[in-house]
Amino acid sequence: MPQHILIIDAHPDGHKRHFCGALADAYAKSAADAGYILRRLDISKLDFPVLRSREAFESPSPPEGLIAAAEAVAWA
C-alpha cells in the first residue's frame, strides 16, 4: 500500500519564489519518483481569520479556510 506524504510549504509570502518553495518542489519530485502519493499545502494560499478571542478559539467548528488543510493533515 503506497504511503501518503503531505508537503507543507509554510512560507507566508506566496507572491514570489522562495527557498522554502524550492525545497518543497524538490522533495515532492523525489517522493513522487519513489512512488509516494503526495498532497501539498501552501500556507500562503489559505484564507482564515486570526483567532483574536477565547470565544473564537473555542468555536465548535474550524474556520472555513482551514477545513481543507485539516483534511489534508488527516489524510497524511
Residue frames relative to the residue before (quaternion, step in Angstrom):
aa qw qx qy qz dx dy dz
M 1.0000 0.0000 0.0000 0.0000 0.00 0.00 0.00
P 0.4290 -0.7163 0.4816 0.2663 3.62 -0.69 1.03
Q 0.3995 -0.7087 0.5316 0.2356 3.53 -1.11 0.70
H 0.3954 -0.7050 0.5469 0.2183 3.52 -1.23 0.66
I 0.0532 -0.7650 0.6409 0.0335 3.53 -1.14 0.75
L 0.1529 -0.7480 0.6406 0.0829 3.52 -0.96 0.95
I 0.1678 -0.7748 0.6048 0.0758 3.57 -0.68 1.13
I 0.1206 -0.8001 0.5869 0.0308 3.55 -0.68 1.13
D 0.1405 -0.7526 0.6407 0.0575 3.54 -0.69 1.19
A 0.1301 -0.8549 0.5017 0.0226 3.55 -0.19 1.31
H 0.3850 0.7074 -0.5138 0.2957 3.61 1.16 0.27
P 0.4201 -0.7591 0.4383 0.2348 3.61 -0.71 1.01
D 0.6978 0.4350 -0.2736 0.4991 3.62 1.19 -0.36
G 0.1102 -0.8322 0.5429 0.0256 3.55 -0.35 1.25
H 0.5324 0.6670 -0.3870 0.3491 3.58 1.26 0.05
K 0.7670 0.2560 -0.1413 0.5712 3.58 1.21 -0.47
R 0.5472 -0.5771 0.4899 0.3572 3.54 -1.31 0.32
H 0.0391 -0.8070 0.5888 -0.0240 3.57 -0.85 1.05
F 0.6860 -0.4791 0.3637 0.4094 3.54 -1.31 0.32
C 0.6231 0.5496 -0.3431 0.4382 3.61 0.98 -0.80
G 0.6624 0.5012 -0.3015 0.4681 3.58 0.97 -0.83
A 0.6382 0.5189 -0.3224 0.4686 3.57 1.03 -0.78
L 0.6356 0.5143 -0.3259 0.4747 3.59 1.01 -0.76
A 0.6519 0.5108 -0.3091 0.4675 3.58 0.95 -0.89
D 0.6409 0.5245 -0.3212 0.4594 3.60 0.99 -0.81
A 0.6743 0.4951 -0.2919 0.4636 3.57 0.89 -0.96
Y 0.6517 0.5029 -0.3142 0.4730 3.58 0.95 -0.86
A 0.6472 0.5247 -0.3204 0.4508 3.60 0.94 -0.87
K 0.6538 0.5118 -0.3206 0.4560 3.59 0.92 -0.85
S 0.6762 0.4952 -0.2942 0.4593 3.58 0.87 -0.94
A 0.6713 0.4924 -0.2996 0.4659 3.57 0.93 -0.89
A 0.6425 0.5085 -0.3235 0.4732 3.61 0.98 -0.80
D 0.6448 0.5203 -0.3160 0.4623 3.59 0.98 -0.84
A 0.6885 0.4646 -0.2680 0.4882 3.59 1.15 -0.64
G 0.6138 -0.6129 0.3263 0.3757 3.60 1.28 0.06
Y 0.4550 0.6796 -0.4602 0.3456 3.59 1.21 0.20
I 0.3908 -0.6661 0.5780 0.2635 3.57 -1.25 0.49
L 0.1344 -0.8460 0.5159 0.0074 3.55 -0.61 1.18
R 0.0150 -0.7011 0.7090 0.0752 3.44 -1.45 0.43
R 0.1986 -0.7713 0.5941 0.1128 3.54 -1.19 0.57
L 0.1322 -0.7718 0.6203 0.0460 3.53 -1.04 0.88
D 0.1212 -0.7871 0.6038 0.0359 3.57 -0.58 1.20
I 0.3936 -0.7574 0.4760 0.2116 3.55 -0.35 1.28
S 0.6427 0.5516 -0.3354 0.4125 3.61 0.97 -0.77
K 0.6831 0.4846 -0.2864 0.4653 3.61 1.19 -0.39
L 0.5303 0.6310 -0.4122 0.3882 3.60 1.26 -0.10
D 0.1750 -0.7635 0.6140 0.0975 3.54 -1.08 0.76
F 0.2903 0.7451 -0.5508 0.2393 3.57 -0.39 1.24
P 0.5057 -0.6542 0.4642 0.3175 3.57 -1.13 0.58
V 0.4810 -0.6189 0.5286 0.3258 3.54 -1.21 0.52
L 0.4224 -0.6912 0.5221 0.2668 3.57 -0.93 0.89
R 0.0629 -0.8429 0.5339 -0.0214 3.55 -0.44 1.23
S 0.7803 0.2263 -0.1472 0.5641 3.59 1.23 -0.03
R 0.6375 -0.5123 0.4087 0.4049 3.54 -1.29 0.32
E 0.6244 0.5512 -0.3360 0.4397 3.58 1.04 -0.78
A 0.6515 0.5030 -0.3169 0.4713 3.59 0.96 -0.82
F 0.6482 0.5201 -0.3124 0.4601 3.58 1.03 -0.79
E 0.7406 0.4163 -0.2157 0.4813 3.57 0.98 -0.83
S 0.3320 0.7524 -0.5032 0.2654 3.59 1.26 0.16
P 0.5137 -0.6870 0.4183 0.2985 3.62 -0.91 0.85
S 0.7751 0.2408 -0.1666 0.5598 3.62 1.12 -0.34
P 0.5176 -0.6440 0.4523 0.3358 3.59 -1.05 0.67
P 0.6329 -0.5073 0.4024 0.4246 3.58 -1.21 0.37
E 0.6397 -0.5742 0.3619 0.3608 3.58 -1.03 0.82
G 0.6805 0.5192 -0.2886 0.4291 3.58 0.95 -0.85
L 0.7073 0.4532 -0.2651 0.4734 3.60 1.20 -0.33
I 0.4574 0.7071 -0.4498 0.2973 3.61 1.20 -0.18
A 0.6704 0.4847 -0.3071 0.4704 3.62 0.86 -0.89
A 0.6316 0.5259 -0.3325 0.4625 3.58 1.04 -0.75
A 0.6556 0.4987 -0.3104 0.4745 3.60 0.93 -0.82
E 0.6422 0.5157 -0.3188 0.4690 3.58 1.01 -0.75
A 0.6449 0.5181 -0.3205 0.4614 3.61 1.02 -0.76
V 0.6348 0.5101 -0.3255 0.4805 3.59 1.02 -0.75
A 0.6554 0.4966 -0.3131 0.4752 3.61 0.93 -0.83
W 0.6160 0.5582 -0.3340 0.4443 3.60 1.05 -0.78
A 0.6890 0.4844 -0.2801 0.4607 3.58 0.95 -0.92
